[in-house]
Amino acid sequence: MTTTQSTLFPQIVNIIKELNPQTITEERKTVLQPLTDYIQFKVSENKEIRINFICTHNSRRSHLSQVWAQTMANYFNIKNVFCYSGGTEATALFPMVVETLQSSGFQIKTISKNENPIYSIKYADNEHPIIGFSKKLDDDFNPKSEFVAIMTCSQADGGCPFIAGAEKRIPLTFEDPKAFDNTPQQAEKYKERSLQIATELFYVFSQINS
């Protein structure tokens, strides 16, 4: 797979180059395979790829997954990838997620300050920013059909057996860093989860033949 890092911010590229997919177990690779297969099928058919990452509150794991997936699509030069996120309910994008992404080189600006702030998240000079805010999975901001639903937490996976409009529904769950909120390990654990998600999505997109 040919990569192109010309527009990604240099700090993000440096972090991606330090990721080690060899840390992913064979069992976990089996869990990741359906997403790889879905993306490969869409690429082979020359169709747009819409991925909606879904968690209960759309506040932590689903946003980290959305941002890293969009970034990896750019890194591996996979065209027509559009990443989204949603929840079974809307809350707010957790501030520590914003800090964690900023520390990885993403340029983030607050567009709107309220109980559910809206952020502009940029990963490259010449690409549209990701608009980050908490929303329900069927929000008007998200696709209505021809997308894959990725369940990033077991609660949403168990609570949403059917996702309207989804072509496929894939459980790809991550442990919640929320368990470490207001502890001395908070920043470390959010970074750890962010890098795990980045590593696994690096692996997925590295498998795609365009």
N, CA, C and O of each residue as an XYZ file, in Angstrom:
840
protein
N       0.844     -1.196      0.000
C       0.000      0.000      0.000
C       0.874      1.239      0.000
O       1.762      1.373      0.843
N       0.635      2.143     -0.932
C       1.370      3.390     -1.010
C       0.757      4.384     -0.032
O      -0.459      4.573     -0.006
N       1.605      5.016      0.768
C       1.109      6.020      1.695
C       1.478      7.404      1.191
O       2.449      7.577      0.455
N       0.702      8.364      1.591
C       1.004      9.749      1.249
C       0.792     10.612      2.489
O      -0.335     10.778      2.956
N       1.870     11.153      3.008
C       1.778     11.938      4.231
C       1.987     13.428      3.964
O       2.347     14.185      4.865
N       1.758     13.836      2.725
C       2.116     15.197      2.341
C       1.294     16.261      3.064
O       1.803     17.345      3.349
N       0.030     15.964      3.364
C      -0.810     16.997      3.962
C      -1.072     16.788      5.447
O      -1.456     17.731      6.140
N      -0.873     15.579      5.949
C      -1.083     15.360      7.378
C      -0.098     16.204      8.191
O       1.050     16.400      7.792
N      -0.565     16.695      9.332
C       0.331     17.464     10.190
C       1.510     16.589     10.632
O       1.314     15.420     10.965
N       2.724     17.137     10.640
C       3.935     16.341     10.912
C       3.897     15.574     12.240
O       4.366     14.438     12.308
N       3.347     16.181     13.285
C       3.311     15.482     14.577
C       2.446     14.235     14.505
O       2.764     13.215     15.116
N       1.341     14.319     13.751
C       0.466     13.153     13.588
C       1.206     12.061     12.817
O       1.129     10.886     13.176
N       1.919     12.443     11.764
C       2.689     11.471     10.984
C       3.711     10.768     11.872
O       3.886      9.553     11.787
N       4.382     11.534     12.720
C       5.393     10.942     13.608
C       4.768      9.914     14.542
O       5.355      8.861     14.789
N       3.586     10.213     15.059
C       2.904      9.271     15.954
C       2.497      8.017     15.185
O       2.659      6.902     15.681
N       1.971      8.199     13.977
C       1.565      7.048     13.171
C       2.765      6.147     12.886
O       2.646      4.923     12.937
N       3.908      6.739     12.590
C       5.105      5.947     12.278
C       5.597      5.153     13.474
O       6.323      4.171     13.313
N       5.209      5.571     14.677
C       5.634      4.860     15.891
C       4.651      3.767     16.311
O       4.941      2.990     17.221
N       3.497      3.704     15.659
C       2.517      2.662     15.998
C       3.065      1.295     15.614
O       3.779      1.160     14.620
N       2.730      0.292     16.402
C       3.245     -1.053     16.151
C       2.092     -2.055     16.022
O       1.616     -2.583     17.027
N       1.640     -2.320     14.781
C       0.536     -3.264     14.580
C       0.854     -4.682     15.045
O      -0.055     -5.493     15.222
N       2.136     -4.985     15.242
C       2.504     -6.330     15.712
C       2.024     -6.584     17.139
O       2.028     -7.722     17.607
N       1.608     -5.516     17.828
C       1.072     -5.696     19.181
C      -0.371     -6.212     19.154
O      -0.910     -6.596     20.192
N      -0.994     -6.223     17.979
C      -2.382     -6.686     17.859
C      -2.407     -8.210     17.836
O      -1.712     -8.830     17.032
N      -3.198     -8.810     18.708
C      -3.259    -10.269     18.784
C      -4.011    -10.833     17.571
O      -4.767    -10.125     16.906
N      -3.789    -12.100     17.306
C      -4.504    -12.765     16.209
C      -6.005    -12.758     16.464
O      -6.798    -12.621     15.532
N      -6.390    -12.905     17.717
C      -7.811    -12.878     18.082
C      -8.422    -11.516     17.736
O      -9.530    -11.431     17.208
N      -7.681    -10.466     18.045
C      -8.176     -9.121     17.762
C      -8.211     -8.854     16.255
O      -9.112     -8.172     15.766
N      -7.249     -9.379     15.530
C      -7.245     -9.223     14.068
C      -8.497     -9.849     13.459
O      -9.035     -9.344     12.474
N      -8.953    -10.940     14.044
C     -10.184    -11.586     13.585
C     -11.383    -10.664     13.797
O     -12.294    -10.616     12.972
N     -11.371     -9.928     14.922
C     -12.439     -8.969     15.212
C     -12.411     -7.809     14.215
O     -13.457     -7.290     13.826
N     -11.205     -7.408     13.807
C     -11.033     -6.278     12.885
C     -11.346     -6.644     11.434
O     -11.640     -5.767     10.621
N     -11.283     -7.939     11.108
C     -11.377     -8.373      9.712
C     -12.673     -7.942      9.002
O     -12.607     -7.532      7.843
N     -13.839     -8.018      9.646
C     -15.058     -7.599      8.938
C     -15.028     -6.143      8.471
O     -15.564     -5.820      7.411
N     -14.401     -5.263      9.262
C     -14.294     -3.870      8.844
C     -13.354     -3.753      7.648
O     -13.639     -3.019      6.701
N     -12.239     -4.471      7.687
C     -11.314     -4.496      6.553
C     -12.032     -4.980      5.298
O     -11.896     -4.387      4.228
N     -12.792     -6.055      5.437
C     -13.514     -6.632      4.289
C     -14.519     -5.640      3.720
O     -14.660     -5.519      2.503
N     -15.217     -4.932      4.602
C     -16.219     -3.961      4.153
C     -15.561     -2.842      3.346
O     -16.026     -2.484      2.264
N     -14.470     -2.294      3.891
C     -13.777     -1.198      3.202
C     -13.221     -1.683      1.871
O     -13.325     -0.992      0.858
N     -12.627     -2.884      1.880
C     -12.053     -3.411      0.641
C     -13.119     -3.617     -0.429
O     -12.889     -3.324     -1.602
N     -14.273     -4.115     -0.031
C     -15.361     -4.313     -0.986
C     -15.776     -2.986     -1.620
O     -15.947     -2.895     -2.836
N     -15.934     -1.964     -0.789
C     -16.351     -0.651     -1.302
C     -15.290     -0.060     -2.232
O     -15.617      0.521     -3.267
N     -14.012     -0.213     -1.854
C     -12.923      0.286     -2.703
C     -12.930     -0.437     -4.047
O     -12.800      0.187     -5.100
N     -13.082     -1.753     -3.999
C     -13.082     -2.566     -5.224
C     -14.251     -2.215     -6.143
O     -14.140     -2.301     -7.366
N     -15.379     -1.816     -5.534
C     -16.567     -1.436     -6.303
C     -16.564      0.047     -6.671
O     -17.486      0.545     -7.317
N     -15.500      0.745     -6.242
C     -15.373      2.186     -6.493
C     -16.560      2.962     -5.914
O     -17.096      3.873     -6.546
N     -16.952      2.580     -4.704
C     -18.078      3.226     -4.042
C     -17.597      4.010     -2.818
O     -16.531      3.734     -2.268
N     -18.393      4.982     -2.408
C     -18.063      5.750     -1.215
C     -18.142      4.860      0.026
O     -18.954      3.938      0.098
N     -17.277      5.159      0.999
C     -17.179      4.360      2.221
C     -17.626      5.226      3.392
O     -16.960      6.200      3.743
N     -18.747      4.868      3.987
C     -19.274      5.625      5.124
C     -19.203      4.738      6.371
O     -19.758      3.640      6.404
N     -18.515      5.238      7.384
C     -18.324      4.468      8.616
C     -18.857      5.290      9.778
O     -18.389      6.403     10.018
N     -19.832      4.751     10.503
C     -20.404      5.435     11.659
C     -20.011      4.668     12.920
O     -20.464      3.545     13.142
N     -19.168      5.286     13.739
C     -18.700      4.671     14.986
C     -19.691      5.034     16.096
O     -19.954      6.210     16.347
N     -20.235      4.010     16.755
C     -21.339      4.208     17.685
C     -20.983      3.733     19.087
O     -20.465      2.634     19.281
N     -21.280      4.601     20.065
C     -21.084      4.268     21.472
C     -22.305      4.789     22.231
O     -23.160      5.452     21.642
N     -22.393      4.504     23.502
C     -23.579      4.888     24.258
C     -23.778      6.402     24.273
O     -24.852      6.896     23.929
N     -22.729      7.141     24.678
C     -22.863      8.584     24.891
C     -22.207      9.434     23.812
O     -22.283     10.661     23.869
N     -21.562      8.804     22.825
C     -20.842      9.554     21.789
C     -19.968     10.645     22.415
O     -20.027     11.814     22.033
N     -19.157     10.224     23.389
C     -18.345     11.204     24.106
C     -16.859     10.877     24.128
O     -16.036     11.777     24.294
N     -16.492      9.586     23.963
C     -15.091      9.218     24.095
C     -14.631      8.301     22.949
O     -14.050      8.764     21.968
N     -14.903      6.989     23.091
C     -14.348      6.001     22.153
C     -14.818      6.199     20.716
O     -14.040      6.030     19.776
N     -16.086      6.556     20.546
C     -16.602      6.723     19.183
C     -15.947      7.906     18.483
O     -15.705      7.857     17.277
N     -15.655      8.976     19.237
C     -14.978     10.125     18.634
C     -13.519      9.805     18.320
O     -13.026     10.162     17.250
N     -12.830      9.145     19.229
C     -11.438      8.757     18.957
C     -11.377      7.875     17.709
O     -10.476      8.021     16.883
N     -12.328      6.970     17.579
C     -12.358      6.067     16.427
C     -12.645      6.843     15.138
O     -11.994      6.619     14.118
N     -13.609      7.743     15.186
C     -13.961      8.536     14.004
C     -12.753      9.336     13.515
O     -12.435      9.330     12.325
N     -12.094     10.015     14.433
C     -10.973     10.892     14.066
C      -9.800     10.075     13.522
O      -9.217     10.434     12.498
N      -9.457      8.992     14.192
C      -8.311      8.189     13.721
C      -8.622      7.465     12.411
O      -7.737      7.306     11.571
N      -9.861      7.027     12.228
C     -10.209      6.352     10.971
C     -10.085      7.312      9.792
O      -9.537      6.957      8.749
N     -10.600      8.535      9.965
C     -10.500      9.518      8.891
C      -9.039      9.843      8.594
O      -8.653     10.023      7.439
N      -8.236      9.915      9.650
C      -6.811     10.208      9.503
C      -6.086      9.076      8.784
O      -5.255      9.325      7.910
N      -6.398      7.833      9.148
C      -5.730      6.688      8.511
C      -6.130      6.549      7.043
O      -5.313      6.146      6.215
N      -7.362      6.874      6.721
C      -7.775      6.849      5.311
C      -6.928      7.823      4.504
O      -6.532      7.530      3.376
N      -6.655      8.982      5.091
C      -5.801      9.965      4.426
C      -4.362      9.458      4.328
O      -3.719      9.588      3.286
N      -3.869      8.886      5.411
C      -2.483      8.405      5.470
C      -2.218      7.345      4.401
O      -1.172      7.349      3.752
N      -3.179      6.440      4.228
C      -3.020      5.357      3.248
C      -3.633      5.699      1.888
O      -3.718      4.851      1.000
N      -4.059      6.954      1.742
C      -4.547      7.446      0.461
C      -5.741      6.623     -0.055
O      -5.832      6.316     -1.243
N      -6.654      6.274      0.871
C      -7.893      5.589      0.499
C      -8.941      6.671      0.281
O      -9.302      7.394      1.209
N      -9.421      6.774     -0.937
C     -10.320      7.869     -1.302
C     -11.767      7.588     -0.890
O     -12.162      6.449     -0.643
N     -12.533      8.673     -0.828
C     -13.984      8.595     -0.606
C     -14.367      7.882      0.685
O     -15.334      7.122      0.722
N     -13.590      8.138      1.754
C     -13.907      7.615      3.081
C     -14.504      8.756      3.908
O     -13.909      9.827      4.032
N     -15.675      8.510      4.465
C     -16.356      9.520      5.278
C     -16.708      8.900      6.621
O     -17.506      7.966      6.694
N     -16.108      9.426      7.682
C     -16.278      8.835      9.013
C     -17.180      9.702      9.887
O     -17.107     10.930      9.865
N     -18.019      9.035     10.645
C     -19.012      9.688     11.484
C     -18.971      9.049     12.881
O     -18.291      8.047     13.101
N     -19.715      9.655     13.815
C     -19.896      9.005     15.114
C     -21.256      9.388     15.670
O     -21.823     10.423     15.319
N     -21.765      8.534     16.544
C     -23.061      8.785     17.155
C     -23.223      7.956     18.414
O     -22.399      7.094     18.717
N     -24.293      8.227     19.143
C     -24.549      7.497     20.373
C     -25.989      7.046     20.467
O     -26.833      7.459     19.672
N     -26.268      6.194     21.443
C     -27.659      5.860     21.714
C     -28.343      7.045     22.395
O     -29.571      7.133     22.426
N     -27.524      7.963     22.946
C     -28.013      9.237     23.456
C     -26.918     10.277     23.264
O     -25.745      9.931     23.123
N     -27.296     11.542     23.259
C     -26.322     12.628     23.099
C     -25.958     13.195     24.471
O     -26.826     13.414     25.315
N     -24.666     13.428     24.678
C     -24.200     14.036     25.939
C     -23.283     15.211     25.587
O     -23.759     16.311     25.308
N     -21.968     14.973     25.601
C     -20.992     15.978     25.180
C     -19.676     15.278     24.901
O     -19.352     14.270     25.529
N     -18.924     15.815     23.963
C     -17.577     15.314     23.699
C     -16.730     15.620     24.928
O     -16.570     16.781     25.303
N     -16.186     14.576     25.556
C     -15.496     14.750     26.829
C     -14.197     15.539     26.631
O     -13.422     15.218     25.731
N     -13.943     16.568     27.460
C     -12.779     17.441     27.264
C     -11.440     16.710     27.202
O     -10.534     17.142     26.490
N     -11.306     15.604     27.941
C     -10.039     14.879     27.937
C      -9.756     14.259     26.572
O      -8.597     14.076     26.200
N     -10.810     13.936     25.827
C     -10.633     13.431     24.464
C     -10.032     14.519     23.580
O      -9.144     14.259     22.769
N     -10.531     15.740     23.751
C      -9.994     16.879     23.006
C      -8.514     17.069     23.335
O      -7.690     17.231     22.435
N      -8.181     17.050     24.622
C      -6.786     17.220     25.042
C      -5.902     16.099     24.500
O      -4.775     16.345     24.069
N      -6.407     14.882     24.521
C      -5.641     13.734     24.046
C      -5.334     13.872     22.557
O      -4.209     13.614     22.130
N      -6.319     14.274     21.772
C      -6.104     14.456     20.331
C      -5.163     15.622     20.062
O      -4.318     15.547     19.169
N      -5.304     16.694     20.826
C      -4.393     17.836     20.656
C      -2.952     17.433     20.934
O      -2.036     17.878     20.242
N      -2.750     16.602     21.935
C      -1.384     16.173     22.275
C      -0.802     15.263     21.206
O       0.410     15.048     21.165
N      -1.669     14.720     20.326
C      -1.198     13.891     19.212
C      -0.983     14.702     17.933
O      -0.581     14.156     16.906
N      -1.252     16.009     18.004
C      -0.974     16.861     16.855
C      -2.187     17.363     16.100
O      -2.038     18.100     15.125
N      -3.395     16.983     16.525
C      -4.599     17.486     15.878
C      -4.826     18.943     16.289
O      -4.622     19.309     17.447
N      -5.245     19.760     15.336
C      -5.524     21.170     15.610
C      -7.015     21.326     15.841
O      -7.821     21.107     14.936
N      -7.379     21.707     17.059
C      -8.783     21.724     17.465
C      -9.197     23.121     17.908
O      -8.520     23.760     18.713
N     -10.323     23.581     17.364
C     -10.894     24.861     17.754
C     -12.333     24.637     18.216
O     -13.052     23.797     17.676
N     -12.731     25.401     19.218
C     -14.110     25.331     19.690
C     -14.968     26.248     18.832
O     -14.744     27.457     18.794
N     -15.945     25.678     18.149
C     -16.841     26.453     17.289
C     -17.992     27.026     18.114
O     -18.420     28.161     17.901
N     -18.480     26.230     19.049
C     -19.645     26.633     19.846
C     -19.481     26.127     21.273
O     -19.198     24.950     21.495
N     -19.661     27.022     22.234
C     -19.555     26.640     23.641
C     -20.949     26.568     24.251
O     -21.664     27.568     24.318
N     -21.323     25.379     24.692
C     -22.582     25.190     25.415
C     -22.484     23.858     26.159
O     -21.382     23.351     26.373
N     -23.606     23.295     26.549
C     -23.547     22.016     27.270
C     -23.031     20.893     26.387
O     -22.500     19.903     26.889
N     -23.182     21.038     25.070
C     -22.678     20.071     24.095
C     -21.830     20.848     23.078
O     -22.304     21.166     21.988
N     -20.573     21.154     23.439
C     -19.738     22.005     22.579
C     -19.498     21.371     21.204
O     -19.541     20.151     21.049
N     -19.245     22.226     20.218
C     -18.943     21.780     18.859
C     -17.497     22.165     18.547
O     -17.090     23.310     18.741
N     -16.732     21.193     18.062
C     -15.314     21.406     17.791
C     -14.986     21.179     16.314
O     -15.590     20.340     15.646
N     -14.022     21.942     15.834
C     -13.403     21.694     14.533
C     -12.098     20.963     14.793
O     -11.223     21.471     15.495
N     -11.964     19.758     14.222
C     -10.786     18.913     14.455
C     -10.060     18.721     13.128
O     -10.560     18.039     12.233
N      -8.874     19.326     13.002
C      -8.129     19.234     11.746
C      -6.933     18.303     11.891
O      -6.219     18.333     12.893
N      -6.730     17.475     10.867
C      -5.601     16.552     10.848
C      -4.632     16.864      9.709
O      -3.538     16.302      9.647
N      -5.036     17.758      8.812
C      -4.227     18.082      7.643
C      -4.569     19.487      7.164
O      -5.677     19.979      7.380
N      -3.606     20.122      6.512
C      -3.796     21.499      6.050
C      -4.951     21.634      5.066
O      -5.744     22.571      5.155
N      -5.041     20.696      4.128
C      -5.946     20.866      2.994
C      -7.162     19.957      3.008
O      -7.796     19.751      1.973
N      -7.496     19.409      4.182
C      -8.664     18.533      4.291
C      -9.729     19.200      5.156
O      -9.425     19.989      6.051
N     -10.989     18.862      4.865
C     -12.079     19.380      5.696
C     -11.865     18.965      7.149
O     -11.460     17.832      7.408
N     -12.127     19.855      8.095
C     -12.038     19.445      9.494
C     -13.160     18.471      9.839
O     -14.228     18.493      9.227
N     -12.908     17.631     10.813
C     -13.954     16.786     11.378
C     -14.732     17.654     12.369
O     -14.133     18.328     13.206
N     -16.043     17.638     12.277
C     -16.869     18.410     13.209
C     -17.239     17.479     14.365
O     -17.991     16.521     14.190
N     -16.705     17.772     15.529
C     -16.880     16.898     16.685
C     -17.886     17.442     17.686
O     -17.706     18.528     18.237
N     -18.940     16.684     17.914
C     -19.903     16.996     18.967
C     -20.714     15.736     19.231
O     -20.772     14.844     18.384
N     -21.333     15.660     20.392
C     -22.101     14.466     20.747
C     -23.469     14.516     20.089
O     -24.145     15.544     20.110
N     -23.873     13.382     19.498
C     -25.138     13.317     18.783
C     -25.666     11.891     18.804
O     -24.900     10.944     18.983
N     -26.946     11.740     18.626
C     -27.511     10.394     18.514
C     -27.118      9.807     17.162
O     -26.840     10.532     16.207
N     -27.103      8.487     17.107
C     -26.593      7.813     15.905
C     -27.417      8.122     14.661
O     -26.906      8.046     13.544
N     -28.705      8.474     14.851
C     -29.549      8.786     13.700
C     -29.714     10.296     13.498
O     -30.651     10.741     12.834
N     -28.801     11.072     14.073
C     -28.816     12.524     13.905
C     -28.741     12.886     12.415
O     -28.173     12.138     11.619
N     -29.316     14.029     12.048
C     -29.291     14.472     10.649
C     -27.865     14.662     10.133
O     -27.638     14.658      8.923
N     -26.909     14.827     11.038
C     -25.511     15.014     10.650
C     -24.915     13.714     10.105
O     -23.911     13.737      9.393
N     -25.532     12.594     10.439
C     -25.008     11.276     10.068
C     -25.736     10.702      8.850
O     -26.845     11.132      8.535
N     -25.114      9.725      8.160
C     -25.748      9.139      6.975
C     -26.992      8.329      7.335
O     -27.102      7.779      8.430
N     -27.915      8.272      6.394
C     -29.168      7.552      6.608
C     -29.146      6.150      6.008
O     -29.949      5.300      6.394
N     -28.231      5.899      5.067
C     -28.155      4.596      4.415
C     -26.758      4.402      3.849
O     -25.951      5.332      3.826
N     -26.480      3.186      3.391
C     -25.205      2.842      2.744
C     -24.006      3.175      3.631
O     -23.043      3.803      3.191
N     -24.086      2.739      4.893
C     -22.963      2.908      5.818
C     -22.802      1.640      6.649
O     -23.704      0.808      6.737
N     -21.615      1.522      7.258
C     -21.379      0.438      8.203
C     -21.427      1.022      9.610
O     -20.848      2.078      9.865
N     -22.112      0.341     10.519
C     -22.192      0.768     11.918
C     -21.163     -0.021     12.732
O     -21.222     -1.249     12.800
N     -20.227      0.695     13.343
C     -19.192      0.062     14.164
C     -19.521      0.318     15.627
O     -19.504      1.465     16.073
N     -19.815     -0.728     16.371
C     -20.206     -0.598     17.773
C     -18.949     -0.602     18.641
O     -18.306     -1.639     18.805
N     -18.601      0.570     19.202
C     -17.324      0.688     19.923
C     -17.443      0.422     21.414
O     -16.441      0.456     22.128
N     -18.658      0.157     21.898
C     -18.797     -0.219     23.307
C     -19.835     -1.315     23.452
O     -20.786     -1.391     22.673
N     -19.650     -2.155     24.441
C     -20.507     -3.333     24.595
C     -21.939     -2.941     24.949
O     -22.882     -3.645     24.587
N     -22.111     -1.798     25.671
C     -23.470     -1.372     26.024
C     -24.270     -1.030     24.767
O     -25.415     -1.454     24.613
N     -23.648     -0.256     23.871
C     -24.342      0.098     22.622
C     -24.520     -1.132     21.750
O     -25.528     -1.271     21.058
N     -23.540     -2.021     21.787
C     -23.640     -3.237     20.981
C     -24.820     -4.085     21.443
O     -25.566     -4.620     20.623
N     -24.986     -4.204     22.760
C     -26.089     -4.999     23.288
C     -27.419     -4.288     23.186
O     -28.458     -4.923     23.004
N     -27.391     -2.953     23.306
C     -28.624     -2.179     23.336
C     -29.165     -1.814     21.964
O     -30.308     -1.373     21.843
N     -28.343     -1.996     20.921
C     -28.766     -1.631     19.557
C     -28.599     -2.807     18.614
O     -27.689     -2.810     17.784
N     -29.455     -3.796     18.728
C     -29.324     -4.948     17.828
C     -29.603     -4.602     16.374
O     -29.173     -5.313     15.466
N     -30.337     -3.489     16.152
C     -30.683     -3.094     14.778
C     -30.356     -1.616     14.590
O     -30.790     -0.774     15.376
N     -29.589     -1.305     13.548
C     -29.269      0.079     13.209
C     -29.927      0.395     11.871
O     -29.537     -0.153     10.839
N     -30.919      1.272     11.887
C     -31.660      1.600     10.675
C     -30.725      2.164      9.605
O     -29.942      3.076      9.868
N     -30.819      1.615      8.412
C     -30.053      2.120      7.280
C     -28.676      1.521      7.103
O     -28.064      1.677      6.046
N     -28.173      0.834      8.127
C     -26.822      0.276      8.047
C     -26.786     -0.936      7.125
O     -27.650     -1.810      7.201
N     -25.780     -0.982      6.250
C     -25.577     -2.152      5.394
C     -24.982     -3.301      6.202
O     -25.204     -4.473      5.899
N     -24.225     -2.943      7.230
C     -23.571     -3.949      8.051
C     -23.379     -3.361      9.439
O     -23.250     -2.149      9.607
N     -23.363     -4.236     10.419
C     -23.175     -3.825     11.816
C     -22.061     -4.671     12.401
O     -22.171     -5.896     12.451
N     -20.988     -4.031     12.845
C     -19.801     -4.758     13.290
C     -19.444     -4.362     14.719
O     -19.199     -3.182     14.973
N     -19.406     -5.307     15.664
C     -18.939     -4.976     17.009
C     -17.410     -4.893     17.045
O     -16.713     -5.852     16.710
N     -16.908     -3.731     17.457
C     -15.462     -3.514     17.596
C     -15.279     -2.697     18.870
O     -15.092     -1.481     18.825
N     -15.338     -3.392     20.008
C     -15.441     -2.693     21.283
C     -14.074     -2.418     21.908
O     -13.120     -3.182     21.757
N     -14.029     -1.292     22.615
C     -12.830     -0.863     23.333
C     -13.190     -0.609     24.791
O     -14.325     -0.242     25.096
N     -12.235     -0.801     25.686
C     -12.477     -0.494     27.098
C     -12.615      1.017     27.269
O     -11.955      1.796     26.580
N     -13.478      1.416     28.193
C     -13.807      2.831     28.374
C     -12.781      3.514     29.281
O     -12.621      3.116     30.434
N     -12.080      4.544     28.771
C     -11.137      5.265     29.630
C     -11.833      6.075     30.721
O     -11.184      6.590     31.631
N     -13.160      6.184     30.623
C     -13.928      6.911     31.639
C     -13.663      6.370     33.041
O     -13.780      7.096     34.029
N     -13.303      5.083     33.117
C     -13.030      4.468     34.421
C     -11.919      5.184     35.183
O     -11.807      5.050     36.401
N     -11.099      5.945     34.457
C      -9.956      6.617     35.089
C     -10.167      8.124     35.220
O      -9.229      8.853     35.545
N     -11.395      8.602     34.969
C     -11.668     10.026     35.135
C     -11.397     10.447     36.581
O     -11.686      9.712     37.525
N     -10.838     11.642     36.725
C     -10.538     12.220     38.047
C      -9.571     11.367     38.861
O      -9.628     11.350     40.091
N      -8.675     10.656     38.160
C      -7.608      9.919     38.832
C      -6.270     10.410     38.273
O      -6.238     11.044     37.218
N      -5.167     10.123     38.971
C      -3.853     10.540     38.461
C      -3.491      9.876     37.134
O      -2.621     10.368     36.415
N      -4.153      8.759     36.803
C      -3.842      8.031     35.567
C      -4.671      8.492     34.371
O      -4.545      7.938     33.278
N      -5.530      9.514     34.572
C      -6.499      9.868     33.523
C      -5.834     10.147     32.177
O      -6.164      9.501     31.183
N      -4.912     11.092     32.134
C      -4.294     11.480     30.856
C      -3.576     10.295     30.215
O      -3.653     10.093     29.003
N      -2.879      9.518     31.037
C      -2.142      8.352     30.537
C      -3.087      7.320     29.924
O      -2.797      6.764     28.864
N      -4.214      7.064     30.585
C      -5.139      6.031     30.109
C      -5.893      6.476     28.852
O      -6.175      5.657     27.978
N      -6.216      7.759     28.761
C      -6.853      8.257     27.530
C      -5.883      8.158     26.359
O      -6.273      7.777     25.256
N      -4.627      8.499     26.597
C      -3.612      8.381     25.544
C      -3.451      6.920     25.133
O      -3.341      6.611     23.946
N      -3.438      6.030     26.113
C      -3.299      4.594     25.844
C      -4.446      4.081     24.974
O      -4.219      3.326     24.029
N      -5.671      4.488     25.291
C      -6.817      4.037     24.496
C      -6.771      4.656     23.103
O      -7.059      3.979     22.115
N      -6.416      5.925     23.016
C      -6.313      6.593     21.722
C      -5.301      5.893     20.824
O      -5.559      5.683     19.639
N      -4.162      5.535     21.381
C      -3.120      4.878     20.580
C      -3.508      3.450     20.209
O      -3.127      2.967     19.143
N      -4.265      2.767     21.075
C      -4.764      1.443     20.711
C      -5.703      1.535     19.512
O      -5.594      0.763     18.559
N      -6.622      2.491     19.576
C      -7.567      2.689     18.472
C      -6.811      3.056     17.200
O      -7.108      2.537     16.124
N      -5.836      3.951     17.326
C      -5.035      4.360     16.165
C      -4.300      3.171     15.566
O      -4.264      3.011     14.346
N      -3.716      2.338     16.417
C      -2.954      1.170     15.950
C      -3.850      0.193     15.198
O      -3.481     -0.307     14.136
N      -5.023     -0.076     15.751
C      -5.923     -1.039     15.123
C      -6.484     -0.512     13.807
O      -6.656     -1.276     12.858
N      -6.770      0.782     13.744
C      -7.276      1.352     12.499
C      -6.153      1.495     11.468
O      -6.399      1.403     10.266
N      -4.932      1.719     11.930
C      -3.764      1.678     11.036
C      -3.698      0.303     10.376
O      -3.519      0.196      9.163
N      -3.844     -0.737     11.176
C      -3.784     -2.100     10.661
C      -4.883     -2.346      9.627
O      -4.624     -2.915      8.567
N      -6.113     -1.916      9.937
C      -7.242     -2.107      9.020
C      -6.956     -1.449      7.672
O      -7.056     -2.099      6.631
N      -6.606     -0.183      7.685
C      -6.421      0.544      6.434
C      -5.154      0.108      5.701
O      -5.065      0.258      4.483
N      -4.181     -0.426      6.423
C      -2.951     -0.904      5.770
C      -3.216     -2.147      4.934
O      -2.421     -2.490      4.059
N      -4.332     -2.825      5.197
C      -4.659     -4.049      4.473
C      -5.373     -3.795      3.138
O      -5.534     -4.706      2.325
N      -5.793     -2.554      2.928
C      -6.642     -2.248      1.773
C      -5.809     -2.088      0.498
O      -4.816     -1.361      0.473
N      -6.232     -2.777     -0.546
C      -5.615     -2.627     -1.853
C      -6.487     -1.720     -2.700
O      -7.627     -2.059     -3.016
N      -5.949     -0.567     -3.066
C      -6.760      0.396     -3.835
C      -6.435      0.308     -5.317
O      -7.015      1.038     -6.121
